[in-house]
C-alpha cells in the first residue's frame, strides 16, 4: 500500500463526492442488471443492494490498498455481464433458491479477489499491455451490445432473458404481448437528458439529473410500483454468514464452490484488464505513474471483502475515475470519500431509491453500453490489416453469442498465431545469401563487407541473417541455407548473426542441421557477431563448441576476414 497523500484534502473530498454522485445510479443499475435473470419481484431490490454494497466496499478498500492514487472502483459493464450469467445459472440450478444465488455470487467475488491478489503477488500486471487492440476492441464492443440488448426489455417494462440469442429471438413476442408506454417514455427521456444535459452544463452529472428528474416524473404520474426498484434494506451491510434469511445449512458447498470458481477466475482476469487500463488513463491525466501489481492486490482485497458482504464484484471504473480527477481528486482519499458517500446513501436514503423506475436505470445503462462500443474500430475495419479485422470480428461475435472468457481466449490465440506468421514472414524476407565470387552485389552487402579482397571472395559464401530465427521463420531460414551452391570453390560459409536478436529452440536446431549438412560437404562454417541471447542458447544446446569451435566464432566481421587471410 502506497503512502496516502494529505496535501490535497479539499480537492480529494470534492472529487470523491462528485464521483460518488456519478457512481450512485450506476451502482444501482449494474446491481439490478446482475440479478436480471431472476424471475422474482425481489430481484430488483436485492440487485440494487448488491450493487451499492459492492461499490461501497470495493471502492473503499481498493482505494486504501491499491496502487493508483486517483482510481475509483465499483461495478462495471464487463464484470456485471459475467456476474449476471453466474447468478442466472445459480438460480436455475437451485430451482429458485435465493440463498444459493447469494452464496454463489459471494464466493465468485471472493475467488475473484483472491486470484487478483495472486496476480499482484506474482507480478502479472505488466503483461496486460500485451493484449492486442483488436481483442480489446471486439471484447468491449461485444459487452456494449450485450448491455444494450439486455436493457431493451426493462425499457418497455419487461423482464430480460439471459442469453443474447433469446434476447433477440423473444423480442417480437415480448412486444406483441404488450409494452408499458410510460416505462418506454421514461427510458427514452432518460437517454435524452443524459445526451443533451451536458450542453447546458457539465458541472452536474447528467446521469444523476436524469435519475432524479425521471423518478420525480414517475411519482407524479403514479407509475406502476411493480416496475420500480422496490424496498432496499437499510443499515450496515452484514457478512454472508450473518445475513438474515440465508440458509447456509441447505447448500451443497462443494458443488457451489465448483460452480463459482471459473466465474471467479473470469472476473479476476477481466477486472484486472479493466482496472489497469483505467489506471493508464488516470496516469495520462494526472502525469503520475501507478503501481500495477499493488493495484491488483488492492482490487483483490476490495473484491474479496465485497464478496464476503454479498456485494457484486467490480473493477477500476474509467468514467468515475476521470470525473474524480477532473473534480480535483488526486489521492486515495478521494476513492474512500466516494465509498463513504455511497455508504451514507445505503444507511440513510435507501428508502428513497425504491421509487426509481427500472426503465430509467435501463436508459442509463443503454448510454453506458453505447459508450463502451468501439465505433472507431468498426469504422476502420476496411482500412486496417485483414488479420486485425478478422480478430476484432471473431472476438466481437463470440463475446455477444458465446461467452466472454472463450471470446478473449480464442481472440488471443488467433492474434498470437497471426502475429507469429507476420513476424516469421518479416524475418524470412530479411535473410540474404550470395556467393561473393559470382557477384558481390547480387544481394546488397553490408557496409563492412566492402573491403573484402577478390582472393577471399573466390572461396567464401556469406549468409546474412537480418532478424530473429525462431519457429515461425524456420522455413525461410532453411530455404536460405539450402541456397548454398554445390560449388567446389566454396571452402567457407560465413553466417552473419549481428541482427539475430532472438533465437528459440527451433531456430537453434535448424541452425544445427544446416551446419551439419555443410560440414558433411567439407565446408567450414564461421559465425560472426553472435548476440547474447543467441549465444546463450547455442552454448546450452552445445552447438558451440561441439559443432562450431570457439575459435570459429568472431566478435567482428573484420576479425573473421583477418582469420581467412591468415589461412
C-alpha positions in Angstrom: 0.0 0.0 0.0 1.4 3.3 -1.0 1.6 6.3 1.3 -1.6 8.3 1.4 -1.1 11.9 0.5 -2.9 14.6 2.6 -1.8 17.8 0.8 -5.0 17.9 -1.3 -7.8 17.3 1.2 -10.2 19.8 -0.3 -9.8 18.5 -3.9 -10.0 14.9 -2.8 -13.2 15.4 -0.8 -14.9 17.3 -3.6 -13.6 14.8 -6.2 -14.8 11.8 -4.1 -18.3 13.3 -3.5 -18.7 14.1 -7.2 -17.5 10.6 -8.2 -20.0 9.2 -5.6 -22.8 11.1 -7.2 -21.9 9.7 -10.6 -21.4 6.2 -9.1 -24.8 6.0 -7.4 -27.1 5.4 -10.4 -24.5 3.2 -12.0 -24.2 1.0 -8.9 -28.0 0.6 -8.7 -28.2 -0.1 -12.5 -25.4 -2.6 -12.6 -26.7 -4.4 -9.5 -30.2 -4.7 -11.0 -28.7 -5.9 -14.3 -26.7 -8.6 -12.4 -30.0 -10.0 -11.0 -31.9 -9.5 -14.2 -32.1 -13.3 -14.9 -34.0 -14.0 -11.8 -37.8 -14.1 -12.3 -38.8 -12.8 -8.9 -40.3 -9.5 -7.6 -37.4 -9.3 -5.0 -34.7 -9.5 -7.7 -34.6 -5.7 -8.3 -34.2 -4.7 -4.7 -31.6 -7.4 -4.0 -29.7 -6.4 -7.1 -29.7 -2.7 -6.1 -28.5 -3.6 -2.6 -25.7 -5.8 -4.0 -24.6 -3.0 -6.4 -24.4 -0.4 -3.6 -22.6 -2.8 -1.2 -20.1 -3.8 -3.9 -19.5 -0.2 -4.9 -19.0 0.9 -1.3 -16.7 -1.9 -0.1 -14.7 -2.3 -3.2 -14.4 1.4 -3.7 -13.1 2.0 -0.2 -10.6 -0.9 0.2 -9.3 -0.7 -3.4 -8.6 2.9 -2.8 -7.0 2.3 0.6 -4.7 -0.6 -0.5 -4.4 -0.1 -4.3 -1.6 1.4 -6.4 -3.4 4.1 -8.4 -3.8 7.3 -6.4 -7.0 8.6 -8.1 -8.7 5.4 -9.0 -12.4 5.0 -8.4 -13.6 1.4 -8.3 -17.0 -0.2 -8.5 -19.3 -2.3 -10.6 -18.6 -2.2 -14.4 -20.2 -3.4 -17.5 -17.9 -6.4 -18.3 -17.9 -7.6 -14.6 -21.7 -7.3 -14.4 -22.3 -9.3 -17.5 -20.3 -12.2 -16.1 -22.0 -11.9 -12.7 -25.4 -11.9 -14.3 -24.6 -15.2 -16.1 -23.4 -16.7 -12.8 -26.5 -15.6 -10.9 -28.9 -16.9 -13.6 -27.1 -20.3 -13.6 -27.2 -20.5 -9.8 -30.9 -19.6 -9.8 -31.7 -22.3 -12.3 -29.5 -24.9 -10.7 -31.0 -24.3 -7.2 -34.6 -24.1 -8.5 -35.1 -20.6 -7.3 -33.2 -20.7 -4.0 -32.1 -17.1 -3.1 -29.6 -18.4 -0.5 -27.8 -20.5 -3.2 -27.7 -17.5 -5.5 -26.2 -15.1 -2.9 -23.7 -17.7 -1.8 -22.6 -18.4 -5.4 -22.3 -14.7 -6.1 -20.3 -14.1 -2.8 -17.9 -17.0 -3.5 -17.3 -15.8 -7.1 -16.4 -12.4 -5.7 -14.1 -13.9 -3.0 -12.4 -16.1 -5.6 -12.1 -13.0 -7.9 -10.4 -11.1 -5.1 -8.0 -14.0 -4.2 -7.0 -14.5 -7.8 -6.3 -10.8 -8.2 -4.2 -10.8 -5.1 -2.3 -13.7 -6.6 -1.9 -11.8 -9.9 -0.4 -8.9 -8.0 2.0 -11.1 -5.9 3.4 -12.9 -9.0 3.6 -9.5 -10.7 1.4 -10.3 -13.7 0.2 -6.7 -14.1 2.8 -5.7 -16.6 1.6 -8.3 -19.1 -1.8 -6.6 -19.7 -0.1 -4.3 -22.2 0.5 -7.3 -24.5 -3.3 -7.8 -25.2 -3.8 -6.7 -28.8 -6.1 -3.8 -29.5 -8.4 -5.8 -31.8 -9.1 -8.2 -29.0 -9.9 -5.4 -26.6 -12.0 -3.6 -29.2 -14.0 -6.6 -30.1 -14.5 -7.6 -26.5 -15.6 -4.2 -25.2 -17.9 -3.7 -28.2 -19.5 -7.1 -27.5 -20.0 -6.1 -23.9 -21.7 -2.9 -25.0 -24.0 -4.7 -27.4 -25.0 -7.2 -24.6 -25.8 -4.4 -22.2 -28.0 -2.6 -24.7 -29.8 -5.7 -25.8 -30.5 -6.7 -22.2 -31.8 -3.3 -21.2 -34.2 -3.0 -24.1 -36.6 -5.3 -22.2 -36.9 -3.2 -18.9 -37.1 -0.2 -21.2 -40.5 -1.5 -22.3 -41.5 -2.9 -18.9 -40.4 -6.5 -19.5 -38.1 -9.0 -17.8 -35.0 -9.7 -19.9 -34.0 -13.2 -21.0 -30.5 -14.3 -20.0 -28.8 -15.4 -23.3 -28.2 -12.9 -26.1 -29.9 -15.2 -28.7 -33.0 -15.4 -26.5 -33.0 -11.6 -26.2 -33.1 -11.3 -30.0 -35.5 -14.2 -30.7 -38.0 -13.4 -28.0 -38.3 -9.7 -28.5 -41.1 -9.8 -31.1 -43.2 -11.9 -28.7 -42.4 -9.5 -25.8 -43.6 -6.6 -27.9 -46.8 -8.3 -29.1 -47.6 -9.2 -25.5 -47.9 -5.5 -24.7 -45.5 -2.9 -23.6 -45.5 -0.2 -20.9 -45.8 3.0 -22.8 -45.0 5.0 -19.6 -41.8 2.9 -19.0 -40.7 3.5 -22.6 -41.3 7.2 -22.3 -39.3 7.4 -19.1 -36.5 5.4 -20.5 -36.2 7.4 -23.7 -36.4 10.6 -21.8 -33.6 9.4 -19.6 -31.4 8.8 -22.6 -32.3 12.2 -24.0 -31.4 14.0 -20.7 -28.1 12.2 -20.4 -27.2 13.1 -24.0 -28.4 16.7 -24.0 -27.9 18.0 -20.4 -24.0 18.3 -20.9 -24.7 21.0 -23.5 -26.4 23.0 -20.7 -23.7 22.4 -18.1 -21.1 19.8 -17.2 -20.8 20.7 -13.6 -23.6 18.4 -12.6 -23.5 14.7 -13.8 -26.2 14.2 -16.4 -26.9 10.6 -15.2 -27.8 11.9 -11.7 -30.0 14.6 -13.2 -31.8 12.0 -15.3 -32.3 9.7 -12.4 -33.8 12.3 -10.1 -35.9 14.1 -12.8 -37.4 10.9 -14.2 -38.1 9.5 -10.8 -40.0 12.6 -9.8 -41.9 12.4 -13.1 -42.8 8.8 -12.4 -44.1 9.6 -8.9 -46.2 12.4 -10.2 -47.7 10.1 -12.9 -48.3 7.3 -10.4 -46.0 4.9 -12.2 -46.6 1.2 -11.7 -44.7 0.2 -8.5 -44.0 -3.3 -9.9 -41.7 -1.6 -12.5 -39.6 0.2 -9.9 -36.6 -0.9 -7.8 -38.7 -1.5 -4.6 -37.6 -1.5 -1.0 -33.9 -1.8 -0.3 -32.9 -3.0 3.2 -31.3 -0.1 5.1 -28.4 -0.4 7.6 -24.8 -1.5 7.8 -24.0 -4.4 5.3 -23.8 -7.7 7.0 -21.4 -10.5 6.1 -22.6 -13.6 4.3 -22.7 -15.9 7.4 -24.7 -13.3 9.4 -27.0 -12.2 6.7 -30.7 -12.5 7.5 -32.7 -15.0 5.5 -29.7 -17.0 4.2 -29.8 -20.8 4.8 -26.2 -22.0 5.0 -27.1 -25.5 6.1 -29.1 -26.5 3.0 -26.3 -25.7 0.5 -24.2 -28.2 -1.4 -21.0 -26.4 -0.7 -18.7 -28.4 -2.9 -20.9 -28.0 -5.9 -21.4 -24.3 -5.3 -17.6 -23.8 -4.9 -17.0 -25.6 -8.2 -19.7 -23.5 -9.9 -18.2 -20.2 -8.6 -14.5 -21.0 -9.3 -14.3 -20.4 -13.1 -16.6 -17.3 -13.0 -14.3 -16.0 -10.2 -11.2 -16.5 -12.4 -13.0 -14.9 -15.3 -14.0 -11.9 -13.1 -10.4 -11.6 -11.9 -8.9 -11.6 -15.4 -11.4 -9.2 -16.9 -11.4 -7.0 -13.8 -7.6 -6.8 -13.9 -7.6 -5.7 -17.5 -10.4 -3.2 -16.9 -8.7 -1.8 -13.8 -5.2 -1.4 -15.3 -6.5 0.2 -18.5 -8.2 2.8 -16.2 -5.0 3.2 -14.3 -3.3 4.2 -17.5 -6.0 6.7 -18.2 -5.6 8.2 -14.7 -1.8 8.4 -15.2 -2.2 10.2 -18.5 -4.4 12.9 -16.9 -2.5 13.3 -13.6 1.0 12.8 -15.1 1.7 10.2 -12.4 2.7 6.5 -12.6 0.6 3.8 -10.9 1.9 0.6 -9.4 0.1 -2.1 -11.4 0.8 -5.0 -9.2 -0.1 -3.2 -6.0 -3.3 -2.0 -7.8 -4.2 -5.7 -8.5 -3.6 -6.5 -4.8 -5.8 -3.6 -3.7 -8.6 -4.6 -6.2 -8.3 -8.2 -4.9 -8.7 -7.1 -1.3 -11.7 -4.9 -2.2 -13.5 -7.6 -4.3 -12.9 -10.3 -1.6 -14.3 -8.1 1.1 -17.2 -7.1 -1.1 -17.9 -10.7 -1.8 -18.0 -11.6 1.9 -20.8 -9.0 2.3 -22.7 -10.1 -0.8 -21.7 -7.2 -3.0 -21.1 -7.7 -6.7 -17.5 -7.7 -7.9 -16.2 -4.7 -9.8 -13.1 -3.0 -11.1 -11.5 0.3 -11.7 -14.2 2.4 -13.5 -12.9 4.8 -16.2 -15.7 7.3 -16.3 -15.9 7.6 -12.5 -12.1 7.9 -12.2 -12.0 10.7 -14.9 -14.8 12.5 -13.0 -12.9 12.2 -9.8 -9.6 13.6 -11.3 -11.4 16.4 -13.2 -13.1 17.4 -9.9 -9.8 17.7 -8.0 -9.2 14.1 -6.7 -5.6 13.2 -6.6 -5.0 10.7 -3.7 -6.6 7.5 -2.3 -8.6 9.8 0.0 -10.9 10.7 -2.9 -11.7 7.0 -3.6 -12.5 6.4 0.1 -14.7 9.6 0.3 -16.6 8.3 -2.8 -17.2 5.0 -0.9 -18.3 6.7 2.3 -20.8 8.8 0.3 -22.3 5.6 -1.1 -22.4 4.2 2.5 -24.3 7.2 3.7 -26.8 6.6 0.9 -27.1 3.0 1.9 -27.6 3.9 5.6 -30.0 6.8 5.3 -31.5 7.3 1.9 -32.3 3.7 0.8 -36.0 4.3 1.3 -36.0 7.0 -1.5 -34.3 4.7 -4.0 -37.3 2.3 -4.1 -39.2 4.8 -6.3 -36.6 4.7 -9.2 -38.2 3.1 -12.3 -36.3 0.2 -13.8 -36.7 1.7 -17.2 -34.8 4.8 -16.1 -31.9 2.6 -15.0 -32.2 0.8 -18.3 -31.9 4.1 -20.1 -28.8 4.9 -18.1 -27.2 1.5 -18.9 -28.0 1.9 -22.6 -26.0 5.0 -22.7 -23.2 3.2 -20.8 -23.3 0.3 -23.4 -23.3 2.8 -26.2 -20.2 4.4 -24.8 -18.4 1.1 -24.5 -18.8 0.2 -28.2 -15.6 1.0 -30.1 -17.2 2.6 -33.2 -13.8 3.8 -34.4 -12.6 0.2 -34.5 -15.6 -0.8 -36.7 -15.2 2.3 -38.9 -11.6 1.4 -39.7 -12.3 -2.3 -40.4 -11.6 -1.9 -44.1 -8.5 0.2 -43.6 -6.6 -1.9 -41.0 -4.8 -5.2 -41.8 -7.2 -8.0 -42.7 -5.8 -10.1 -39.8 -6.7 -7.4 -37.3 -10.2 -7.0 -38.8 -10.7 -10.8 -38.5 -9.6 -10.9 -34.9 -11.8 -8.0 -34.0 -14.9 -9.5 -35.6 -14.3 -13.0 -34.2 -13.9 -11.7 -30.6 -16.9 -9.4 -31.0 -19.3 -12.2 -32.3 -18.0 -14.7 -29.7 -18.5 -12.2 -26.9 -22.1 -11.5 -27.9 -23.2 -15.0 -28.8 -20.9 -17.4 -26.9 -19.2 -16.2 -23.7 -16.7 -13.7 -22.6 -13.9 -16.0 -21.5 -14.0 -18.0 -24.6 -14.0 -14.9 -26.7 -10.9 -13.4 -25.1 -9.1 -16.8 -25.1 -9.7 -17.6 -28.7 -9.1 -14.0 -29.7 -5.7 -14.0 -28.0 -4.8 -17.4 -29.7 -5.8 -16.2 -33.2 -4.0 -12.8 -32.6 -0.8 -14.6 -31.4 -0.8 -17.1 -34.4 -1.3 -14.3 -36.9 1.4 -12.2 -35.2 3.8 -15.1 -35.3 3.1 -15.6 -39.0 3.7 -11.9 -39.8 6.9 -11.9 -37.7 8.0 -15.1 -39.4 7.3 -13.7 -42.9 9.2 -10.5 -42.0 12.2 -12.4 -40.7 12.3 -14.7 -43.8 12.4 -11.6 -46.0 15.4 -10.4 -44.1 17.6 -13.4 -44.7 20.1 -12.9 -47.6 22.8 -15.0 -49.1 25.1 -14.6 -52.1 28.3 -16.0 -53.5 30.8 -13.2 -53.4 32.8 -14.7 -56.2 29.8 -14.7 -58.5 28.7 -11.1 -57.9 29.2 -9.2 -54.7 26.2 -7.0 -55.4 23.8 -9.9 -56.0 22.4 -9.1 -52.6 23.2 -5.7 -51.1 26.3 -6.2 -49.0 26.6 -4.9 -45.5 28.9 -1.9 -45.2 31.8 -3.7 -43.5 31.9 -6.2 -46.4 33.2 -3.7 -48.9 36.9 -4.2 -48.1 36.9 -8.0 -48.7 39.6 -8.8 -51.2 38.9 -10.5 -54.5 41.0 -13.5 -53.5 38.9 -14.2 -50.5 35.7 -13.6 -52.4 36.5 -16.6 -54.6 36.2 -19.1 -51.8 33.6 -17.9 -49.3 29.8 -17.6 -49.2 28.0 -15.2 -46.9 24.6 -15.8 -45.3 23.2 -12.6 -43.8 20.5 -13.2 -41.1 18.6 -9.9 -40.8 16.2 -10.9 -38.0 15.2 -13.4 -35.3 15.5 -17.1 -36.1 12.5 -18.8 -34.4 9.9 -21.4 -35.1 7.8 -19.1 -37.3 10.7 -18.3 -39.6 12.3 -21.7 -39.9 11.0 -22.4 -43.4 12.6 -19.2 -44.7 15.8 -19.9 -42.9 16.0 -23.4 -44.3 15.3 -22.1 -47.8 18.2 -19.6 -47.4 20.6 -22.2 -46.2 19.6 -24.6 -48.9 20.6 -21.9 -51.4 24.3 -22.5 -50.7 25.5 -23.7 -54.2 27.3 -27.0 -54.5 30.4 -25.4 -55.8 33.8 -26.9 -55.2 35.3 -23.4 -55.0 33.3 -22.7 -51.8 35.5 -23.5 -48.8 33.9 -21.4 -46.1 30.3 -20.2 -45.2 30.2 -17.1 -43.0 26.9 -16.8 -41.2 26.4 -13.2 -40.0 24.3 -13.0 -36.8 24.6 -9.4 -35.6 20.9 -8.8 -36.3 19.7 -12.1 -34.7 18.3 -10.6 -31.5 16.4 -13.7 -30.6 16.7 -17.4 -31.3 14.5 -20.1 -29.9 15.0 -23.9 -29.6 13.5 -24.5 -33.1 15.9 -21.9 -34.6 18.9 -23.4 -32.8 18.1 -26.9 -34.1 17.5 -25.6 -37.6 20.9 -23.9 -37.5 22.5 -27.1 -36.2 21.1 -29.1 -39.1 22.3 -26.6 -41.6 25.8 -26.6 -40.1 26.0 -30.4 -40.1 24.9 -30.5 -43.7 27.6 -28.0 -44.7 30.3 -29.7 -42.7 29.4 -33.1 -44.3 30.3 -31.5 -47.6 33.6 -30.4 -46.2 32.6 -26.8 -45.9 34.0 -24.8 -42.9 31.3 -22.7 -41.0 32.1 -19.4 -39.3 29.8 -17.3 -37.1 30.2 -13.6 -36.6 28.8 -11.1 -34.0 26.5 -13.6 -32.2 24.2 -11.6 -29.9 24.0 -12.6 -26.2 20.6 -14.4 -26.2 21.5 -16.4 -29.3 25.0 -17.1 -27.9 23.5 -18.4 -24.7 21.1 -20.9 -26.4 23.9 -22.0 -28.9 26.1 -22.9 -25.9 23.2 -24.5 -23.9 22.4 -26.7 -26.9 26.2 -27.4 -27.3 26.2 -26.2 -30.9 29.1 -24.1 -29.6 31.7 -25.5 -29.1 30.7 -29.1 -30.2 29.9 -28.2 -33.8 31.4 -24.8 -34.1 34.7 -24.4 -32.1 35.0 -21.2 -30.1 37.8 -20.1 -32.4 35.4 -20.1 -35.3 33.0 -17.6 -33.6 34.2 -14.0 -34.2 33.3 -10.8 -32.3 33.5 -8.7 -35.5 33.4 -9.3 -39.2 36.8 -7.8 -39.5 38.2 -10.5 -37.2 36.6 -13.1 -39.4 38.3 -11.7 -42.5 41.6 -11.5 -40.8 41.3 -15.2 -39.9 40.5 -16.0 -43.6 43.5 -14.0 -44.8 45.8 -15.9 -42.4 44.8 -19.4 -43.7 
